[in-house]
Amino acid sequence: MSDRHYKFWPTRLPHNITVPETSLWANIEVSAMRFPHRNAIMFYDKALTYLEFKHQAEQLAGFLQKKCGVKRGDRVALDMQNSPQFVLAYYAILRADAMVVPVNPMNLTGELEHYADDSGARVFICSQEVFSQVEPLLDSKKIDRAIVACYSEYVAHGTDLAMPEAISAPRKAITRPGVTLWADALAQNITPGPHLANADDLCVMPYTSGTTGNPKGCVHKHRSVMFNVVSVPHWYHMVADECILAVLPFFHVTGMENSMNTPLYCGSTIVILPRWDRDVAAQMVERYRVNRWTVVPTMVVDFVTGPNIDKYDLASLYGMGGGGAAMPEAVAHELEKKRGLRFIEGYGLSETMAPTHINPENNPKRQCLGIPIFNTDSRVVDPETLKELPPGEVGEIISHGPQVFEGYWNKPEANAQCFVEIDGKRFFRTGDLARTDEDGYFFLVDRLKRMINASGFKVWPAEVEAMFYAHPAVKEAAIISKKDERRGETVKVVIALKDSHKGKVTEDEIIEWARANMAAYKVPRYVEFIDALPRSGTGKIQWRALQEKENAQSA
């Protein structure tokens, strides 16, 4: 392990920290005890204090235990947009000693079936606008129970903040076996049993796909989640009397840790914005005196170039950072020049519960992953020999630290491939190619794994390709990335049609079919028909050749 980066370590911080050996739920108990009347959440002008938050989470936990049969170690799926109900449900599941299975609310029924089958979750907590996708799982007996929430019940009456239709919609009267409305579940006011989970209990299982097939569950215990919940505020010197704008989705680890779990640990206030809207975001910064904000670069680009940005008072904002894609140099410069804000980039994965690397606030570098954080040993190694490489040479990032997951759920073969032991330590192989510089900072170069990052949403080509083979006209399909000015990159599908369908299917028809069968962020924006996909001598589709051709055309 190199120690070159210690010369640039954040001031007045140790290289290693000690983390509480408790469950995440303990953070709610502590914050509610210390700051009972402080606002935990602001949602379209309606506040929820820490004491109210704790009480409602316990009511839902009691319902999960006593009415849904949820036991210690069970998995419960959580399928909704950023909202007070998402946060409450997340912690209610933990209070019931169960494990959260966060689900992207853009996923459709076929995708949800995999999460239910793979995780074994028999209970779904969802919002009413996605219930139509969840309901078939009840019909097919894939799940036993759905608790359905209505966002507008947590919105202030008469707020002047613009809301998406799904947020402002009134409660729907959903009456069928196996369904309980959120308000009805809380109204039963059931006291949960004693909290039994500790640091080594199952906590949360975000899903990621990797290179092949269906998404895989990343098993995190309370211990690994707690590490970054504590490390992030240490790194940034966060305190209770701060306000955090939550825009990145809570179902993804970056939003989950930086914008939800960490502020609740600190006793801070979370201002929730479910869907990106640059004007409403600016209004919220001004209205609630927001101090910190974790974003993806595409949001920053949209925010700083907005025609109305100068009319808002954004002086309270002093912390902005994120990851997922490199921040464009010109945008970072404009952000610093106009707003006095340095965008602090970091790096992490679902397997590491967000950051393994962050730039030091006092010594950041642009378009850089940063340096390994507390207690973390990260190296750039030769992918074949696993020998650590000197500065400037490109290799694979491997990471060892308390935030690294236990492994993929019920995937022993995948676990055997992604972990390696070096110097007596268990390292996770990230599949990302990078180099270090003379100062020990890490810079992303490429990916060993196939993955497309579209506005922060990770699209795994193998998963989308498998869906396309269900189309009656598709003989072969390959998913590649295409450069996009706003999204960074977007999805393109290259298709070889069956002989019976050649000349009878259009690009628009393919896109419409995709919209009906997969989450919107996976849907290709571009379609190309070719006679046959290139293959290797062993018969494998050579997706890289298609990608290189696309890159050359974009250049």
Secondary structure as GFF3:
##gff-version 3
##sequence-region A 1 555
A	DSSP	three_ten_helix	4	8	.	.	.	ID=ss1
A	DSSP	alpha_helix	25	34	.	.	.	ID=ss2
A	DSSP	beta_strand	39	43	.	.	.	ID=ss3
A	DSSP	beta_strand	46	49	.	.	.	ID=ss4
A	DSSP	alpha_helix	50	66	.	.	.	ID=ss5
A	DSSP	beta_strand	75	79	.	.	.	ID=ss6
A	DSSP	alpha_helix	84	95	.	.	.	ID=ss7
A	DSSP	beta_strand	99	103	.	.	.	ID=ss8
A	DSSP	alpha_helix	109	119	.	.	.	ID=ss9
A	DSSP	beta_strand	123	127	.	.	.	ID=ss10
A	DSSP	alpha_helix	131	139	.	.	.	ID=ss11
A	DSSP	beta_strand	145	149	.	.	.	ID=ss12
A	DSSP	three_ten_helix	151	154	.	.	.	ID=ss13
A	DSSP	alpha_helix	165	168	.	.	.	ID=ss14
A	DSSP	beta_strand	179	181	.	.	.	ID=ss15
A	DSSP	alpha_helix	182	187	.	.	.	ID=ss16
A	DSSP	beta_strand	202	204	.	.	.	ID=ss17
A	DSSP	beta_strand	207	208	.	.	.	ID=ss18
A	DSSP	beta_strand	216	221	.	.	.	ID=ss19
A	DSSP	alpha_helix	222	236	.	.	.	ID=ss20
A	DSSP	beta_strand	243	246	.	.	.	ID=ss21
A	DSSP	alpha_helix	253	255	.	.	.	ID=ss22
A	DSSP	pi_helix	256	261	.	.	.	ID=ss23
A	DSSP	alpha_helix	262	266	.	.	.	ID=ss24
A	DSSP	beta_strand	269	272	.	.	.	ID=ss25
A	DSSP	alpha_helix	278	288	.	.	.	ID=ss26
A	DSSP	beta_strand	292	294	.	.	.	ID=ss27
A	DSSP	alpha_helix	297	304	.	.	.	ID=ss28
A	DSSP	three_ten_helix	309	311	.	.	.	ID=ss29
A	DSSP	beta_strand	319	322	.	.	.	ID=ss30
A	DSSP	alpha_helix	329	339	.	.	.	ID=ss31
A	DSSP	beta_strand	343	349	.	.	.	ID=ss32
A	DSSP	three_ten_helix	350	352	.	.	.	ID=ss33
A	DSSP	beta_strand	354	358	.	.	.	ID=ss34
A	DSSP	beta_strand	371	372	.	.	.	ID=ss35
A	DSSP	beta_strand	377	381	.	.	.	ID=ss36
A	DSSP	beta_strand	395	400	.	.	.	ID=ss37
A	DSSP	beta_strand	407	408	.	.	.	ID=ss38
A	DSSP	alpha_helix	412	418	.	.	.	ID=ss39
A	DSSP	beta_strand	419	422	.	.	.	ID=ss40
A	DSSP	beta_strand	425	436	.	.	.	ID=ss41
A	DSSP	beta_strand	442	447	.	.	.	ID=ss42
A	DSSP	beta_strand	452	454	.	.	.	ID=ss43
A	DSSP	beta_strand	457	459	.	.	.	ID=ss44
A	DSSP	alpha_helix	461	468	.	.	.	ID=ss45
A	DSSP	beta_strand	474	484	.	.	.	ID=ss46
A	DSSP	beta_strand	488	497	.	.	.	ID=ss47
A	DSSP	three_ten_helix	499	501	.	.	.	ID=ss48
A	DSSP	alpha_helix	507	517	.	.	.	ID=ss49
A	DSSP	three_ten_helix	520	522	.	.	.	ID=ss50
A	DSSP	beta_strand	526	529	.	.	.	ID=ss51
A	DSSP	alpha_helix	543	554	.	.	.	ID=ss52
###
